[in-house]
């Protein structure tokens, strides 16, 4: 259970501060999600907050 950010990422950084487990960080070209710590916001929110704020809908199941 984890998410990933696709190449459509525009590096807006909207997702990074929304992650309750600090699983999102700036990668070499686009933001990345650490699959080892991503819980898709289960136990924190009703839906993944990174997906809610992403303006280009580039966050998908890993």
mmCIF file of the N, C-alpha and C atoms, coordinates in Angstrom:
data_MODEL
# 
_entry.id   MODEL 
# 
loop_
_atom_site.group_PDB 
_atom_site.id 
_atom_site.type_symbol 
_atom_site.label_atom_id 
_atom_site.label_alt_id 
_atom_site.label_comp_id 
_atom_site.label_asym_id 
_atom_site.label_entity_id 
_atom_site.label_seq_id 
_atom_site.pdbx_PDB_ins_code 
_atom_site.Cartn_x 
_atom_site.Cartn_y 
_atom_site.Cartn_z 
_atom_site.occupancy 
_atom_site.B_iso_or_equiv 
_atom_site.pdbx_formal_charge 
_atom_site.auth_seq_id 
_atom_site.auth_comp_id 
_atom_site.auth_asym_id 
_atom_site.auth_atom_id 
_atom_site.pdbx_PDB_model_num 
ATOM 1   N N  . UNK A 1 1  ? 0.839   -1.170 0.000   1.00 0.00 ? 1  UNK A N  1 
ATOM 2   C CA . UNK A 1 1  ? 0.000   0.000  0.000   1.00 0.00 ? 1  UNK A CA 1 
ATOM 3   C C  . UNK A 1 1  ? 0.888   1.239  0.000   1.00 0.00 ? 1  UNK A C  1 
ATOM 4   N N  . UNK A 1 2  ? 1.038   1.813  -1.149  1.00 0.00 ? 2  UNK A N  1 
ATOM 5   C CA . UNK A 1 2  ? 1.843   3.032  -1.289  1.00 0.00 ? 2  UNK A CA 1 
ATOM 6   C C  . UNK A 1 2  ? 1.474   3.715  -2.590  1.00 0.00 ? 2  UNK A C  1 
ATOM 7   N N  . UNK A 1 3  ? 1.897   4.942  -2.704  1.00 0.00 ? 3  UNK A N  1 
ATOM 8   C CA . UNK A 1 3  ? 1.654   5.728  -3.904  1.00 0.00 ? 3  UNK A CA 1 
ATOM 9   C C  . UNK A 1 3  ? 2.980   6.085  -4.552  1.00 0.00 ? 3  UNK A C  1 
ATOM 10  N N  . UNK A 1 4  ? 2.912   6.534  -5.807  1.00 0.00 ? 4  UNK A N  1 
ATOM 11  C CA . UNK A 1 4  ? 4.117   7.024  -6.472  1.00 0.00 ? 4  UNK A CA 1 
ATOM 12  C C  . UNK A 1 4  ? 3.737   8.250  -7.297  1.00 0.00 ? 4  UNK A C  1 
ATOM 13  N N  . UNK A 1 5  ? 4.733   9.048  -7.605  1.00 0.00 ? 5  UNK A N  1 
ATOM 14  C CA . UNK A 1 5  ? 4.545   10.246 -8.399  1.00 0.00 ? 5  UNK A CA 1 
ATOM 15  C C  . UNK A 1 5  ? 5.086   9.970  -9.795  1.00 0.00 ? 5  UNK A C  1 
ATOM 16  N N  . UNK A 1 6  ? 4.260   10.239 -10.802 1.00 0.00 ? 6  UNK A N  1 
ATOM 17  C CA . UNK A 1 6  ? 4.652   9.949  -12.185 1.00 0.00 ? 6  UNK A CA 1 
ATOM 18  C C  . UNK A 1 6  ? 5.439   11.110 -12.789 1.00 0.00 ? 6  UNK A C  1 
ATOM 19  N N  . UNK A 1 7  ? 5.925   10.889 -13.987 1.00 0.00 ? 7  UNK A N  1 
ATOM 20  C CA . UNK A 1 7  ? 6.734   11.881 -14.696 1.00 0.00 ? 7  UNK A CA 1 
ATOM 21  C C  . UNK A 1 7  ? 5.963   13.150 -15.055 1.00 0.00 ? 7  UNK A C  1 
ATOM 22  N N  . UNK A 1 8  ? 4.658   13.132 -14.901 1.00 0.00 ? 8  UNK A N  1 
ATOM 23  C CA . UNK A 1 8  ? 3.851   14.318 -15.178 1.00 0.00 ? 8  UNK A CA 1 
ATOM 24  C C  . UNK A 1 8  ? 4.004   15.384 -14.088 1.00 0.00 ? 8  UNK A C  1 
ATOM 25  N N  . UNK A 1 9  ? 4.704   15.054 -13.013 1.00 0.00 ? 9  UNK A N  1 
ATOM 26  C CA . UNK A 1 9  ? 4.926   15.981 -11.895 1.00 0.00 ? 9  UNK A CA 1 
ATOM 27  C C  . UNK A 1 9  ? 5.537   17.292 -12.416 1.00 0.00 ? 9  UNK A C  1 
ATOM 28  N N  . UNK A 1 10 ? 4.972   18.414 -11.940 1.00 0.00 ? 10 UNK A N  1 
ATOM 29  C CA . UNK A 1 10 ? 5.478   19.729 -12.359 1.00 0.00 ? 10 UNK A CA 1 
ATOM 30  C C  . UNK A 1 10 ? 6.320   20.391 -11.263 1.00 0.00 ? 10 UNK A C  1 
ATOM 31  N N  . UNK A 1 11 ? 6.678   19.636 -10.233 1.00 0.00 ? 11 UNK A N  1 
ATOM 32  C CA . UNK A 1 11 ? 7.521   20.123 -9.137  1.00 0.00 ? 11 UNK A CA 1 
ATOM 33  C C  . UNK A 1 11 ? 6.945   21.339 -8.429  1.00 0.00 ? 11 UNK A C  1 
ATOM 34  N N  . UNK A 1 12 ? 5.639   21.352 -8.226  1.00 0.00 ? 12 UNK A N  1 
ATOM 35  C CA . UNK A 1 12 ? 5.007   22.484 -7.558  1.00 0.00 ? 12 UNK A CA 1 
ATOM 36  C C  . UNK A 1 12 ? 5.182   22.427 -6.045  1.00 0.00 ? 12 UNK A C  1 
ATOM 37  N N  . UNK A 1 13 ? 5.501   21.246 -5.502  1.00 0.00 ? 13 UNK A N  1 
ATOM 38  C CA . UNK A 1 13 ? 5.738   21.030 -4.075  1.00 0.00 ? 13 UNK A CA 1 
ATOM 39  C C  . UNK A 1 13 ? 4.488   21.100 -3.223  1.00 0.00 ? 13 UNK A C  1 
ATOM 40  N N  . UNK A 1 14 ? 3.309   21.092 -3.813  1.00 0.00 ? 14 UNK A N  1 
ATOM 41  C CA . UNK A 1 14 ? 2.072   21.142 -3.040  1.00 0.00 ? 14 UNK A CA 1 
ATOM 42  C C  . UNK A 1 14 ? 1.888   19.903 -2.172  1.00 0.00 ? 14 UNK A C  1 
ATOM 43  N N  . UNK A 1 15 ? 2.362   18.779 -2.636  1.00 0.00 ? 15 UNK A N  1 
ATOM 44  C CA . UNK A 1 15 ? 2.161   17.512 -1.933  1.00 0.00 ? 15 UNK A CA 1 
ATOM 45  C C  . UNK A 1 15 ? 3.043   17.335 -0.698  1.00 0.00 ? 15 UNK A C  1 
ATOM 46  N N  . UNK A 1 16 ? 4.248   17.821 -0.768  1.00 0.00 ? 16 UNK A N  1 
ATOM 47  C CA . UNK A 1 16 ? 5.234   17.547 0.286   1.00 0.00 ? 16 UNK A CA 1 
ATOM 48  C C  . UNK A 1 16 ? 4.757   17.911 1.691   1.00 0.00 ? 16 UNK A C  1 
ATOM 49  N N  . UNK A 1 17 ? 4.257   19.113 1.938   1.00 0.00 ? 17 UNK A N  1 
ATOM 50  C CA . UNK A 1 17 ? 3.852   19.442 3.309   1.00 0.00 ? 17 UNK A CA 1 
ATOM 51  C C  . UNK A 1 17 ? 2.565   18.752 3.766   1.00 0.00 ? 17 UNK A C  1 
ATOM 52  N N  . UNK A 1 18 ? 1.819   18.160 2.842   1.00 0.00 ? 18 UNK A N  1 
ATOM 53  C CA . UNK A 1 18 ? 0.560   17.501 3.183   1.00 0.00 ? 18 UNK A CA 1 
ATOM 54  C C  . UNK A 1 18 ? 0.744   16.095 3.729   1.00 0.00 ? 18 UNK A C  1 
ATOM 55  N N  . UNK A 1 19 ? 1.912   15.499 3.529   1.00 0.00 ? 19 UNK A N  1 
ATOM 56  C CA . UNK A 1 19 ? 2.147   14.100 3.914   1.00 0.00 ? 19 UNK A CA 1 
ATOM 57  C C  . UNK A 1 19 ? 2.347   13.965 5.423   1.00 0.00 ? 19 UNK A C  1 
ATOM 58  N N  . UNK A 1 20 ? 1.453   13.217 6.095   1.00 0.00 ? 20 UNK A N  1 
ATOM 59  C CA . UNK A 1 20 ? 1.579   13.066 7.552   1.00 0.00 ? 20 UNK A CA 1 
ATOM 60  C C  . UNK A 1 20 ? 2.744   12.179 7.985   1.00 0.00 ? 20 UNK A C  1 
ATOM 61  N N  . UNK A 1 21 ? 3.318   11.402 7.063   1.00 0.00 ? 21 UNK A N  1 
ATOM 62  C CA . UNK A 1 21 ? 4.436   10.522 7.405   1.00 0.00 ? 21 UNK A CA 1 
ATOM 63  C C  . UNK A 1 21 ? 5.753   11.005 6.814   1.00 0.00 ? 21 UNK A C  1 
ATOM 64  N N  . UNK A 1 22 ? 5.746   12.219 6.259   1.00 0.00 ? 22 UNK A N  1 
ATOM 65  C CA . UNK A 1 22 ? 6.953   12.795 5.647   1.00 0.00 ? 22 UNK A CA 1 
ATOM 66  C C  . UNK A 1 22 ? 7.586   11.855 4.621   1.00 0.00 ? 22 UNK A C  1 
ATOM 67  N N  . UNK A 1 23 ? 6.743   11.189 3.846   1.00 0.00 ? 23 UNK A N  1 
ATOM 68  C CA . UNK A 1 23 ? 7.218   10.231 2.845   1.00 0.00 ? 23 UNK A CA 1 
ATOM 69  C C  . UNK A 1 23 ? 7.547   10.869 1.504   1.00 0.00 ? 23 UNK A C  1 
ATOM 70  N N  . UNK A 1 24 ? 7.207   12.139 1.328   1.00 0.00 ? 24 UNK A N  1 
ATOM 71  C CA . UNK A 1 24 ? 7.436   12.819 0.054   1.00 0.00 ? 24 UNK A CA 1 
ATOM 72  C C  . UNK A 1 24 ? 8.647   13.734 0.162   1.00 0.00 ? 24 UNK A C  1 
ATOM 73  N N  . UNK A 1 25 ? 9.529   13.622 -0.827  1.00 0.00 ? 25 UNK A N  1 
ATOM 74  C CA . UNK A 1 25 ? 10.710  14.482 -0.838  1.00 0.00 ? 25 UNK A CA 1 
ATOM 75  C C  . UNK A 1 25 ? 11.058  14.844 -2.281  1.00 0.00 ? 25 UNK A C  1 
ATOM 76  N N  . UNK A 1 26 ? 11.909  15.847 -2.403  1.00 0.00 ? 26 UNK A N  1 
ATOM 77  C CA . UNK A 1 26 ? 12.335  16.287 -3.724  1.00 0.00 ? 26 UNK A CA 1 
ATOM 78  C C  . UNK A 1 26 ? 13.361  15.313 -4.269  1.00 0.00 ? 26 UNK A C  1 
ATOM 79  N N  . UNK A 1 27 ? 13.084  14.749 -5.448  1.00 0.00 ? 27 UNK A N  1 
ATOM 80  C CA . UNK A 1 27 ? 14.016  13.842 -6.092  1.00 0.00 ? 27 UNK A CA 1 
ATOM 81  C C  . UNK A 1 27 ? 14.917  14.606 -7.039  1.00 0.00 ? 27 UNK A C  1 
ATOM 82  N N  . UNK A 1 28 ? 15.659  13.892 -7.843  1.00 0.00 ? 28 UNK A N  1 
ATOM 83  C CA . UNK A 1 28 ? 16.581  14.558 -8.761  1.00 0.00 ? 28 UNK A CA 1 
ATOM 84  C C  . UNK A 1 28 ? 15.856  15.315 -9.868  1.00 0.00 ? 28 UNK A C  1 
ATOM 85  N N  . UNK A 1 29 ? 14.705  14.800 -10.309 1.00 0.00 ? 29 UNK A N  1 
ATOM 86  C CA . UNK A 1 29 ? 13.947  15.471 -11.365 1.00 0.00 ? 29 UNK A CA 1 
ATOM 87  C C  . UNK A 1 29 ? 12.529  15.828 -10.944 1.00 0.00 ? 29 UNK A C  1 
ATOM 88  N N  . UNK A 1 30 ? 11.893  14.952 -10.167 1.00 0.00 ? 30 UNK A N  1 
ATOM 89  C CA . UNK A 1 30 ? 10.534  15.175 -9.693  1.00 0.00 ? 30 UNK A CA 1 
ATOM 90  C C  . UNK A 1 30 ? 10.465  14.775 -8.224  1.00 0.00 ? 30 UNK A C  1 
ATOM 91  N N  . UNK A 1 31 ? 9.361   15.111 -7.581  1.00 0.00 ? 31 UNK A N  1 
ATOM 92  C CA . UNK A 1 31 ? 9.174   14.679 -6.198  1.00 0.00 ? 31 UNK A CA 1 
ATOM 93  C C  . UNK A 1 31 ? 8.974   13.170 -6.188  1.00 0.00 ? 31 UNK A C  1 
ATOM 94  N N  . UNK A 1 32 ? 9.354   12.534 -5.088  1.00 0.00 ? 32 UNK A N  1 
ATOM 95  C CA . UNK A 1 32 ? 9.243   11.083 -4.954  1.00 0.00 ? 32 UNK A CA 1 
ATOM 96  C C  . UNK A 1 32 ? 8.573   10.733 -3.632  1.00 0.00 ? 32 UNK A C  1 
ATOM 97  N N  . UNK A 1 33 ? 7.962   9.551  -3.606  1.00 0.00 ? 33 UNK A N  1 
ATOM 98  C CA . UNK A 1 33 ? 7.313   9.048  -2.401  1.00 0.00 ? 33 UNK A CA 1 
ATOM 99  C C  . UNK A 1 33 ? 8.057   7.801  -1.949  1.00 0.00 ? 33 UNK A C  1 
ATOM 100 N N  . UNK A 1 34 ? 8.426   7.760  -0.681  1.00 0.00 ? 34 UNK A N  1 
ATOM 101 C CA . UNK A 1 34 ? 9.096   6.588  -0.109  1.00 0.00 ? 34 UNK A CA 1 
ATOM 102 C C  . UNK A 1 34 ? 8.046   5.515  0.148   1.00 0.00 ? 34 UNK A C  1 
ATOM 103 N N  . UNK A 1 35 ? 8.076   4.459  -0.637  1.00 0.00 ? 35 UNK A N  1 
ATOM 104 C CA . UNK A 1 35 ? 7.094   3.379  -0.519  1.00 0.00 ? 35 UNK A CA 1 
ATOM 105 C C  . UNK A 1 35 ? 7.181   2.650  0.816   1.00 0.00 ? 35 UNK A C  1 
ATOM 106 N N  . UNK A 1 36 ? 8.310   2.747  1.487   1.00 0.00 ? 36 UNK A N  1 
ATOM 107 C CA . UNK A 1 36 ? 8.475   2.078  2.777   1.00 0.00 ? 36 UNK A CA 1 
ATOM 108 C C  . UNK A 1 36 ? 7.725   2.780  3.901   1.00 0.00 ? 36 UNK A C  1 
ATOM 109 N N  . UNK A 1 37 ? 7.443   4.062  3.737   1.00 0.00 ? 37 UNK A N  1 
ATOM 110 C CA . UNK A 1 37 ? 6.768   4.798  4.804   1.00 0.00 ? 37 UNK A CA 1 
ATOM 111 C C  . UNK A 1 37 ? 5.394   5.337  4.407   1.00 0.00 ? 37 UNK A C  1 
ATOM 112 N N  . UNK A 1 38 ? 5.073   5.321  3.120   1.00 0.00 ? 38 UNK A N  1 
ATOM 113 C CA . UNK A 1 38 ? 3.767   5.808  2.654   1.00 0.00 ? 38 UNK A CA 1 
ATOM 114 C C  . UNK A 1 38 ? 2.664   4.856  3.117   1.00 0.00 ? 38 UNK A C  1 
ATOM 115 N N  . UNK A 1 39 ? 1.647   5.409  3.772   1.00 0.00 ? 39 UNK A N  1 
ATOM 116 C CA . UNK A 1 39 ? 0.505   4.620  4.218   1.00 0.00 ? 39 UNK A CA 1 
ATOM 117 C C  . UNK A 1 39 ? -0.789  5.101  3.560   1.00 0.00 ? 39 UNK A C  1 
ATOM 118 N N  . UNK A 1 40 ? -0.665  5.904  2.502   1.00 0.00 ? 40 UNK A N  1 
ATOM 119 C CA . UNK A 1 40 ? -1.800  6.471  1.789   1.00 0.00 ? 40 UNK A CA 1 
ATOM 120 C C  . UNK A 1 40 ? -2.739  7.214  2.744   1.00 0.00 ? 40 UNK A C  1 
ATOM 121 N N  . UNK A 1 41 ? -2.181  7.779  3.794   1.00 0.00 ? 41 UNK A N  1 
ATOM 122 C CA . UNK A 1 41 ? -2.888  8.580  4.793   1.00 0.00 ? 41 UNK A CA 1 
ATOM 123 C C  . UNK A 1 41 ? -3.852  7.774  5.664   1.00 0.00 ? 41 UNK A C  1 
ATOM 124 N N  . UNK A 1 42 ? -3.815  6.439  5.577   1.00 0.00 ? 42 UNK A N  1 
ATOM 125 C CA . UNK A 1 42 ? -4.666  5.609  6.423   1.00 0.00 ? 42 UNK A CA 1 
ATOM 126 C C  . UNK A 1 42 ? -4.316  5.883  7.888   1.00 0.00 ? 42 UNK A C  1 
ATOM 127 N N  . UNK A 1 43 ? -5.346  6.134  8.677   1.00 0.00 ? 43 UNK A N  1 
ATOM 128 C CA . UNK A 1 43 ? -5.143  6.456  10.080  1.00 0.00 ? 43 UNK A CA 1 
ATOM 129 C C  . UNK A 1 43 ? -4.938  7.942  10.328  1.00 0.00 ? 43 UNK A C  1 
ATOM 130 N N  . UNK A 1 44 ? -4.815  8.717  9.248   1.00 0.00 ? 44 UNK A N  1 
ATOM 131 C CA . UNK A 1 44 ? -4.617  10.158 9.365   1.00 0.00 ? 44 UNK A CA 1 
ATOM 132 C C  . UNK A 1 44 ? -5.761  10.929 8.712   1.00 0.00 ? 44 UNK A C  1 
ATOM 133 N N  . UNK A 1 45 ? -6.125  10.536 7.496   1.00 0.00 ? 45 UNK A N  1 
ATOM 134 C CA . UNK A 1 45 ? -7.163  11.205 6.709   1.00 0.00 ? 45 UNK A CA 1 
ATOM 135 C C  . UNK A 1 45 ? -7.995  10.160 5.971   1.00 0.00 ? 45 UNK A C  1 
ATOM 136 N N  . UNK A 1 46 ? -9.143  10.578 5.443   1.00 0.00 ? 46 UNK A N  1 
ATOM 137 C CA . UNK A 1 46 ? -10.017 9.664  4.705   1.00 0.00 ? 46 UNK A CA 1 
ATOM 138 C C  . UNK A 1 46 ? -9.496  9.329  3.316   1.00 0.00 ? 46 UNK A C  1 
ATOM 139 N N  . UNK A 1 47 ? -8.638  10.190 2.766   1.00 0.00 ? 47 UNK A N  1 
ATOM 140 C CA . UNK A 1 47 ? -8.051  9.948  1.450   1.00 0.00 ? 47 UNK A CA 1 
ATOM 141 C C  . UNK A 1 47 ? -6.642  10.540 1.418   1.00 0.00 ? 47 UNK A C  1 
ATOM 142 N N  . UNK A 1 48 ? -5.799  10.043 0.533   1.00 0.00 ? 48 UNK A N  1 
ATOM 143 C CA . UNK A 1 48 ? -4.427  10.562 0.448   1.00 0.00 ? 48 UNK A CA 1 
ATOM 144 C C  . UNK A 1 48 ? -4.412  12.063 0.152   1.00 0.00 ? 48 UNK A C  1 
ATOM 145 N N  . UNK A 1 49 ? -3.860  12.822 1.046   1.00 0.00 ? 49 UNK A N  1 
ATOM 146 C CA . UNK A 1 49 ? -3.855  14.271 0.911   1.00 0.00 ? 49 UNK A CA 1 
ATOM 147 C C  . UNK A 1 49 ? -2.986  14.762 -0.233  1.00 0.00 ? 49 UNK A C  1 
ATOM 148 N N  . UNK A 1 50 ? -1.938  14.034 -0.573  1.00 0.00 ? 50 UNK A N  1 
ATOM 149 C CA . UNK A 1 50 ? -1.108  14.433 -1.703  1.00 0.00 ? 50 UNK A CA 1 
ATOM 150 C C  . UNK A 1 50 ? -1.917  14.413 -2.995  1.00 0.00 ? 50 UNK A C  1 
ATOM 151 N N  . UNK A 1 51 ? -2.784  13.400 -3.137  1.00 0.00 ? 51 UNK A N  1 
ATOM 152 C CA . UNK A 1 51 ? -3.630  13.312 -4.327  1.00 0.00 ? 51 UNK A CA 1 
ATOM 153 C C  . UNK A 1 51 ? -4.650  14.438 -4.348  1.00 0.00 ? 51 UNK A C  1 
ATOM 154 N N  . UNK A 1 52 ? -5.156  14.817 -3.196  1.00 0.00 ? 52 UNK A N  1 
ATOM 155 C CA . UNK A 1 52 ? -6.156  15.874 -3.107  1.00 0.00 ? 52 UNK A CA 1 
ATOM 156 C C  . UNK A 1 52 ? -5.593  17.207 -3.593  1.00 0.00 ? 52 UNK A C  1 
ATOM 157 N N  . UNK A 1 53 ? -4.348  17.515 -3.225  1.00 0.00 ? 53 UNK A N  1 
ATOM 158 C CA . UNK A 1 53 ? -3.780  18.822 -3.568  1.00 0.00 ? 53 UNK A CA 1 
ATOM 159 C C  . UNK A 1 53 ? -3.019  18.846 -4.897  1.00 0.00 ? 53 UNK A C  1 
ATOM 160 N N  . UNK A 1 54 ? -2.744  17.708 -5.488  1.00 0.00 ? 54 UNK A N  1 
ATOM 161 C CA . UNK A 1 54 ? -1.959  17.668 -6.730  1.00 0.00 ? 54 UNK A CA 1 
ATOM 162 C C  . UNK A 1 54 ? -2.735  18.302 -7.888  1.00 0.00 ? 54 UNK A C  1 
ATOM 163 N N  . UNK A 1 55 ? -2.190  19.369 -8.483  1.00 0.00 ? 55 UNK A N  1 
ATOM 164 C CA . UNK A 1 55 ? -2.901  20.044 -9.573  1.00 0.00 ? 55 UNK A CA 1 
ATOM 165 C C  . UNK A 1 55 ? -2.855  19.323 -10.917 1.00 0.00 ? 55 UNK A C  1 
ATOM 166 N N  . UNK A 1 56 ? -1.975  18.341 -11.061 1.00 0.00 ? 56 UNK A N  1 
ATOM 167 C CA . UNK A 1 56 ? -1.869  17.647 -12.349 1.00 0.00 ? 56 UNK A CA 1 
ATOM 168 C C  . UNK A 1 56 ? -2.230  16.162 -12.253 1.00 0.00 ? 56 UNK A C  1 
ATOM 169 N N  . UNK A 1 57 ? -2.723  15.720 -11.101 1.00 0.00 ? 57 UNK A N  1 
ATOM 170 C CA . UNK A 1 57 ? -3.179  14.347 -10.925 1.00 0.00 ? 57 UNK A CA 1 
ATOM 171 C C  . UNK A 1 57 ? -2.120  13.319 -11.325 1.00 0.00 ? 57 UNK A C  1 
ATOM 172 N N  . UNK A 1 58 ? -0.907  13.499 -10.786 1.00 0.00 ? 58 UNK A N  1 
ATOM 173 C CA . UNK A 1 58 ? 0.196   12.611 -11.166 1.00 0.00 ? 58 UNK A CA 1 
ATOM 174 C C  . UNK A 1 58 ? 0.586   11.626 -10.062 1.00 0.00 ? 58 UNK A C  1 
ATOM 175 N N  . UNK A 1 59 ? -0.269  11.456 -9.062  1.00 0.00 ? 59 UNK A N  1 
ATOM 176 C CA . UNK A 1 59 ? 0.034   10.538 -7.967  1.00 0.00 ? 59 UNK A CA 1 
ATOM 177 C C  . UNK A 1 59 ? -0.888  9.323  -8.102  1.00 0.00 ? 59 UNK A C  1 
ATOM 178 N N  . UNK A 1 60 ? -0.268  8.153  -8.261  1.00 0.00 ? 60 UNK A N  1 
ATOM 179 C CA . UNK A 1 60 ? -0.989  6.919  -8.574  1.00 0.00 ? 60 UNK A CA 1 
ATOM 180 C C  . UNK A 1 60 ? -0.530  5.796  -7.654  1.00 0.00 ? 60 UNK A C  1 
ATOM 181 N N  . UNK A 1 61 ? -1.290  4.684  -7.609  1.00 0.00 ? 61 UNK A N  1 
ATOM 182 C CA . UNK A 1 61 ? -0.833  3.531  -6.821  1.00 0.00 ? 61 UNK A CA 1 
ATOM 183 C C  . UNK A 1 61 ? 0.524   3.028  -7.316  1.00 0.00 ? 61 UNK A C  1 
ATOM 184 N N  . UNK A 1 62 ? 1.351   2.627  -6.383  1.00 0.00 ? 62 UNK A N  1 
ATOM 185 C CA . UNK A 1 62 ? 2.683   2.131  -6.734  1.00 0.00 ? 62 UNK A CA 1 
ATOM 186 C C  . UNK A 1 62 ? 2.613   0.708  -7.252  1.00 0.00 ? 62 UNK A C  1 
# 
